[in-house]
């Protein structure tokens, strides 16, 4: 399991904030704003998370944080 913690959550938020548009993380029935540290931390783990954004490089960078 790839846990989201205080070390990698800010990285996700920093990457998401570089996007011009919205960036969302989806896990099960939960959707959070990737630009929100509280939203990202609320997911607990990155397993099963999908990234929604119009900017493919942003999505790729977020996924790489957890690889």
C-alpha positions in Angstrom: 0.0 0.0 0.0 1.3 3.5 -0.9 0.4 5.7 2.0 -0.1 9.4 1.8 1.7 11.2 4.6 3.1 14.5 5.6 6.2 13.9 3.4 4.6 13.3 0.1 1.2 15.1 0.4 2.9 18.5 0.1 4.6 17.4 -3.1 1.3 16.4 -4.6 -0.2 19.8 -3.7 2.8 21.7 -5.0 2.6 19.8 -8.4 -1.2 20.4 -8.5 -0.8 24.1 -7.9 1.4 24.4 -11.0 -1.6 23.4 -13.1 -3.6 26.2 -14.7 -6.9 24.4 -14.2 -8.4 22.1 -11.7 -6.8 18.9 -10.5 -8.9 16.3 -8.7 -8.0 13.0 -7.1 -10.7 10.2 -7.1 -10.7 7.2 -4.8 -13.8 5.0 -4.6 -16.7 7.5 -4.2 -14.5 10.3 -2.8 -13.2 13.2 -4.9 -10.8 15.7 -3.5 -9.1 18.8 -4.8 -5.4 18.0 -5.3 -4.5 21.6 -4.5 -5.8 21.1 -0.9 -3.4 19.5 1.6 -6.3 18.4 3.8 -8.1 16.9 0.8 -5.0 14.9 -0.3 -4.2 13.8 3.3 -7.8 12.6 3.7 -7.3 9.8 1.1 -4.9 8.0 3.5 -3.4 5.9 0.7 -2.7 6.3 -3.0 -3.9 2.8 -3.9 -6.8 3.0 -6.3 -6.5 6.8 -6.8 -7.0 8.3 -10.2 -5.9 11.8 -11.3 -8.3 14.1 -13.2 -6.8 17.1 -15.0 -6.5 18.4 -18.5 -2.7 18.6 -18.2 -1.1 15.2 -18.7 2.3 16.3 -17.4 0.7 17.3 -14.1 -1.1 13.9 -13.8 2.1 12.1 -14.6 4.1 14.0 -12.1 1.6 13.3 -9.3 1.6 9.6 -10.1 5.4 9.5 -10.0 5.4 10.8 -6.4 3.9 7.4 -5.4 5.9 5.1 -7.7 
